[in-house]
Every structure is written in C-alpha cells, then in structure tokens.
C-alpha cells in the first residue's frame, strides 16, 4: 500500500515539477493558487463578503470573485479561479484584456481593455469567471495581489493560499490522515 502511494506521489510530484519549471522558464514568479477544501466549507459566505469588500468596498456577495455554490442536496462548493498555466480565458480574449501579472503570477483582467463580450466566461473549464453584478463585465480572482482576503476570513480553513509545487505533498499528507482515521 505504501509503495503504491509513494509511486503515485512521485509521479504527481514529477508532473508538478515540470509545470513549475515550465512556469519559471516563461519568466513568471512561483505560482501561488487558492486551494479549496470543500469538505471544510461551512457555506457561511465570509469569503464572498471579504472579496467584494476588498475590491469594491461593499459587502455584496454578488460582486465577489469567489462564489459558494450550494445544490439541493446540501453540497457546498467554493468556486474560484485556478490561475491556469495556459489560461484559455486569455487566449480567447479579443482585446488582450486578460494576462498574467509578473508581480504576483495571477491571471488578471484589465478592466479598461475588457469589452464585456463574455468569451472568457464561456471557455473557462472550471466555471471560475463570473459576471459582475454592477458592471456586467467578467471578473475573476486576482489573488488580492498576494494577500487573499478570503483565506484570512475563512473560519473553517477551507481556503488556503499555497505554492502550487507543494500541492502533491499536501495531498499525500491528507490521504495519510484519512487512512489513519479509517484504520
């Protein structure tokens, strides 16, 4: 069992290392992402309020760049941009309004260039881009310039800000804890 887990961990680590190296070769800083652990989410929407307040100085979850989705069966899932290595949203943007910022590695929308066509929303494979309730233009997580407010306010620790290359190790630790619980 441990050999199998180690094999999976090693293979996953190699993939993330390749992504990390490619990213560094492209001249960007280390990739940081928001990691969501849906099982920990209470659905309180504190993250949405903090996000909206940080960006627009209003407590309006409809303007947040992270959204808590709830289904009829009680499943709760925070949805936020994955900061893709090769973001499809940027590729389809007709005005070049979406690009990666060198300062923090986040994929961001230049609001002055955005025409609000919505092509980026349609192509996002994760459904992580949203329409702003007031401007009717697309919005997405910009990692709050490296200090995500949603992470700071989440009472259950469902959202964390991590270096992408540490994800395989975190997953292995979590798998080990789950296995210990069931033994």
Phi, psi and omega in degrees: 000312181295325179295320178296312179299319179296321179297314178297316179300315181297316180295316179296318179299321179297318179297313180294326176296319178297317178298315180300314180295317178300316180299316179295322179296330179283358175089014180262157177290175175307142180276126173248144181221164171269126178254127181254130173248093188302326180299336181270348185286128179268352181076021184287340178070017176300323181297319179296316180297315181295320180296309181299318180294319180297321184270327187233001182056038173214146179269076183230100183303336179294342180258006182288159178257006170228142180228144176261117178260137178231135177258178183295338182266005176092005177290131181244130181219113172289134180240125182211156181303139180271357180054054185308148178297314177237081188294124178296327180301320180290325181294325183268351182293117184289343182252357182073026183285344183250124181207166178271134179273129181292330184295317185233358178079001181281146172274123186230160177255126173276104186300330181286338178267339184290131178259359176075027182289335177084005180301323180296322180294318181296325187270346181296117183289348183252356183065034187260009175247142187231163175265126178295133184296335182259319185267345185061021177253157179295145173224155178207164180297134177245015180060018178049044180052038175094004179222071186300121182291329180298323179294318183296326187260349183295114184288342183253000181069028181285341181238130177228155180251110187230159169285132184302325183288353176267353185300316180302319180295318179297318179296321178296318179297318179294319179297321179295318179296319179296319180296318180297324179296323184275351180273000000 
